Amino acid sequence: MADTEKQPDARDAVLYKNDTFTVGPHRKVKSDNSYVAVVNKKLADKYPTFMDILNAPDTKPLRDLFNAIAGGMSAHAKKHNVEESNDVFWLINVTDDRVTDKNNTHSKGSYPHTHIIYGPLPEDYEYAYVLNERTYTPDTRAKMTHGWPQFKNFQEFIQQADEEDYEGLKENLLYDLEWHIPRGGARLVCDEFNSTQDDCSSGGPGLFELRIQTGDQGHKWFERPKRQP
């Protein structure tokens, strides 16, 4: 948990906050478009990992996480006086340092935190290659999971999903992720940049979908993988 106390901290430069999560600037991917959602300090002991969010007796922590990501989208647009966009990328490294020393996601901490990029991206965005090259998935070891055909994107899920939808998502994520925790964890990814295009990272245009990436990811999500000669 010590890693969360380093400065600067997202919770000290708040873009958006609710009962469970705070959205603020990313420490490493420094850009006006890059943020991180972290669990509020008073709840850090209650929710030490993302799996604890999913194992909560109700869906409120998961709902608060999704609402924090979406709330940050609106706050980001207002802050920069731009039209709000549906383009969003977010990634969660799902690990548990208490269970294993192995960490296939190459994250420094297993505390709940979500990496977020909001669009549209500026032309000089230093980390544009993350979305262009999808550096968060260096190979094809990705399990497509949880397509929701009744929701065309993440924002629509936020606006229309009911308790049954969140319960189903929570149960499915638990089922898919629990097996991977003692084996080095996994990455949970939502990539909706250019999501209306046929070549988007989801199963096709007009579908809210999450992806679970397993196995050794080989590098941190925002770094280009080292290419073999």
C-alpha positions as CSV (number, residue, x, y, z in Angstrom):
1,M,0.0,0.0,0.0
2,A,3.0,2.3,0.4
3,D,3.1,3.0,-3.4
4,T,-0.3,4.8,-3.1
5,E,1.2,7.3,-0.8
6,K,3.9,8.6,-3.2
7,Q,3.5,12.1,-4.4
8,P,1.9,13.4,-6.6
9,D,-1.2,11.5,-5.8
10,A,-4.4,11.4,-7.8
11,R,-6.3,12.1,-4.6
12,D,-4.4,15.4,-4.2
13,A,-5.4,16.8,-7.6
14,V,-9.0,15.7,-7.9
15,L,-10.8,15.7,-11.3
16,Y,-13.8,13.7,-10.0
17,K,-14.7,12.0,-6.8
18,N,-17.5,9.8,-5.4
19,D,-17.9,7.6,-2.3
20,T,-15.4,5.0,-3.3
21,F,-13.0,6.4,-6.0
22,T,-11.1,9.5,-6.9
23,V,-10.0,10.4,-10.4
24,G,-6.9,12.5,-10.9
25,P,-3.8,12.9,-13.0
26,H,-1.6,9.9,-13.8
27,R,1.8,10.0,-12.2
28,K,3.7,8.4,-15.1
29,V,1.8,8.9,-18.3
30,K,1.8,12.7,-18.0
31,S,-0.8,14.3,-20.2
32,D,-3.9,16.3,-19.9
33,N,-5.7,13.3,-21.2
34,S,-4.3,10.6,-18.9
35,Y,-5.8,9.9,-15.5
36,V,-6.0,7.3,-12.8
37,A,-8.9,6.3,-10.6
38,V,-7.8,5.1,-7.1
39,V,-9.8,3.9,-4.2
40,N,-10.3,6.6,-1.5
41,K,-7.8,6.6,1.4
42,K,-10.5,5.8,4.0
43,L,-11.4,2.7,2.1
44,A,-7.9,1.5,1.2
45,D,-7.9,-1.2,3.9
46,K,-11.4,-2.4,3.1
47,Y,-10.6,-2.8,-0.6
48,P,-6.9,-3.7,-0.9
49,T,-7.3,-5.2,-4.4
50,F,-9.8,-5.1,-7.3
51,M,-11.0,-8.6,-6.4
52,D,-12.2,-7.1,-3.1
53,I,-14.3,-4.6,-5.1
54,L,-15.9,-7.6,-6.9
55,N,-16.3,-9.6,-3.7
56,A,-18.1,-6.8,-2.0
57,P,-21.6,-7.9,-0.7
58,D,-23.3,-5.5,-3.2
59,T,-22.4,-3.8,-6.5
60,K,-21.9,-0.3,-5.2
61,P,-18.1,-0.3,-5.3
62,L,-18.1,-1.6,-8.9
63,R,-20.8,0.9,-9.8
64,D,-18.8,3.7,-8.1
65,L,-15.7,2.7,-10.2
66,F,-17.6,2.8,-13.4
67,N,-19.3,6.1,-12.4
68,A,-15.9,7.6,-11.5
69,I,-14.5,6.7,-15.0
70,A,-17.6,8.2,-16.6
71,G,-17.7,11.2,-14.3
72,G,-14.1,11.9,-15.1
73,M,-15.0,12.0,-18.8
74,S,-17.5,14.8,-18.2
75,A,-15.2,16.7,-15.8
76,H,-12.3,16.4,-18.3
77,A,-14.4,17.9,-21.1
78,K,-15.6,20.7,-18.8
79,K,-12.1,21.4,-17.6
80,H,-10.7,21.8,-21.2
81,N,-13.9,23.4,-22.6
82,V,-14.4,20.8,-25.2
83,E,-17.3,18.7,-26.3
84,E,-17.6,15.5,-24.3
85,S,-16.5,12.4,-26.3
86,N,-17.4,8.8,-25.9
87,D,-13.7,7.9,-26.7
88,V,-12.3,6.3,-23.6
89,F,-9.7,3.7,-22.7
90,W,-9.3,2.2,-19.3
91,L,-7.3,-0.6,-17.9
92,I,-7.1,-2.4,-14.5
93,N,-4.2,-4.6,-13.5
94,V,-5.9,-7.3,-11.5
95,T,-3.4,-8.8,-9.1
96,D,-3.0,-9.7,-5.4
97,D,0.5,-9.4,-3.9
98,R,-0.8,-11.4,-0.8
99,V,-1.4,-14.5,-2.9
100,T,1.7,-14.7,-5.2
101,D,5.0,-13.0,-5.9
102,K,4.4,-13.5,-9.6
103,N,2.9,-10.5,-11.4
104,N,2.3,-11.0,-15.1
105,T,0.8,-7.5,-15.4
106,H,4.0,-5.8,-14.4
107,S,2.1,-3.4,-12.1
108,K,4.0,-2.1,-9.0
109,G,1.0,-2.5,-6.7
110,S,-2.2,-4.6,-6.5
111,Y,-4.3,-1.8,-4.8
112,P,-7.4,-0.9,-6.9
113,H,-6.4,1.6,-9.5
114,T,-7.7,2.2,-13.1
115,H,-5.6,3.8,-15.8
116,I,-7.7,6.0,-18.0
117,I,-7.2,8.0,-21.2
118,Y,-9.9,10.3,-22.4
119,G,-10.3,11.6,-26.0
120,P,-10.1,13.1,-28.4
121,L,-6.3,13.0,-28.1
122,P,-4.2,16.1,-29.0
123,E,-2.0,15.8,-32.0
124,D,1.2,16.0,-29.9
125,Y,0.0,13.4,-27.4
126,E,3.2,11.6,-26.3
127,Y,1.5,8.3,-25.6
128,A,-0.7,8.1,-28.7
129,Y,1.1,4.9,-29.6
130,V,-0.6,3.2,-26.7
131,L,-3.9,3.3,-28.6
132,N,-2.5,3.1,-32.1
133,E,-0.4,0.1,-31.4
134,R,-2.4,-1.3,-28.5
135,T,0.8,-1.7,-26.4
136,Y,-1.3,-3.0,-23.5
137,T,-1.6,-6.3,-25.3
138,P,1.7,-7.4,-26.8
139,D,0.3,-10.6,-28.3
140,T,-2.9,-12.5,-28.8
141,R,-3.2,-14.0,-25.3
142,A,-6.4,-12.1,-24.7
143,K,-9.7,-13.5,-23.7
144,M,-12.7,-11.6,-25.0
145,T,-15.3,-11.4,-22.3
146,H,-18.6,-10.0,-21.5
147,G,-20.1,-8.5,-24.7
148,W,-23.3,-6.6,-23.9
149,P,-25.2,-6.2,-27.1
150,Q,-28.0,-4.1,-25.5
151,F,-25.4,-1.4,-24.8
152,K,-23.6,0.3,-27.7
153,N,-20.7,1.7,-25.6
154,F,-19.4,2.2,-22.0
155,Q,-21.3,5.5,-21.6
156,E,-24.6,3.9,-22.5
157,F,-23.9,1.1,-20.0
158,I,-23.4,3.8,-17.3
159,Q,-26.6,5.5,-18.2
160,Q,-28.9,2.5,-18.6
161,A,-27.5,-0.5,-16.7
162,D,-29.7,-1.6,-13.8
163,E,-28.8,-3.7,-10.7
164,E,-29.2,-6.9,-12.6
165,D,-26.7,-5.8,-15.2
166,Y,-24.1,-5.0,-12.6
167,E,-24.8,-8.2,-10.7
168,G,-24.2,-10.2,-13.9
169,L,-21.1,-8.3,-14.8
170,K,-19.7,-8.7,-11.3
171,E,-20.3,-12.5,-11.2
172,N,-18.9,-13.0,-14.7
173,L,-15.7,-11.0,-13.8
174,L,-15.3,-12.9,-10.6
175,Y,-15.6,-16.2,-12.4
176,D,-13.1,-15.3,-15.1
177,L,-10.5,-13.5,-13.0
178,E,-10.3,-15.6,-9.8
179,W,-8.5,-18.4,-11.6
180,H,-5.8,-16.0,-12.8
181,I,-4.9,-14.3,-9.5
182,P,-2.5,-17.0,-8.1
183,R,-1.0,-17.3,-11.6
184,G,0.2,-13.7,-11.9
185,G,-3.1,-11.8,-12.5
186,A,-4.6,-10.4,-15.6
187,R,-5.4,-7.1,-17.3
188,L,-9.0,-6.0,-17.7
189,V,-9.4,-3.6,-20.6
190,C,-12.0,-1.4,-22.1
191,D,-10.8,0.3,-25.4
192,E,-13.5,2.4,-27.1
193,F,-11.3,4.8,-29.1
194,N,-12.7,4.7,-32.6
195,S,-15.2,2.2,-31.4
196,T,-17.6,2.9,-34.3
197,Q,-15.0,1.5,-36.8
198,D,-15.0,-2.1,-37.9
199,D,-11.4,-2.6,-36.8
200,C,-12.0,-1.5,-33.2
201,S,-10.5,-3.7,-30.5
202,S,-13.9,-4.9,-29.4
203,G,-15.9,-7.5,-31.4
204,G,-17.3,-4.9,-33.7
205,P,-19.0,-1.5,-33.9
206,G,-21.7,-0.6,-31.4
207,L,-20.9,-3.0,-28.6
208,F,-19.8,-2.4,-25.1
209,E,-17.3,-5.1,-24.3
210,L,-14.6,-5.8,-21.8
211,R,-11.5,-7.9,-22.5
212,I,-9.4,-10.0,-20.1
213,Q,-5.7,-10.4,-21.0
214,T,-3.8,-13.3,-19.4
215,G,-0.3,-14.7,-19.4
216,D,2.9,-12.7,-19.1
217,Q,2.2,-9.4,-20.6
218,G,5.9,-8.8,-21.0
219,H,5.9,-5.1,-20.2
220,K,4.1,-2.2,-18.5
221,W,0.9,-1.4,-20.4
222,F,2.1,2.1,-21.5
223,E,5.5,1.0,-22.7
224,R,6.3,-0.3,-26.2
225,P,7.2,-4.0,-26.1
226,K,10.8,-4.8,-26.8
227,R,10.8,-6.2,-30.4
228,Q,12.9,-9.2,-31.2
229,P,15.6,-8.6,-33.9
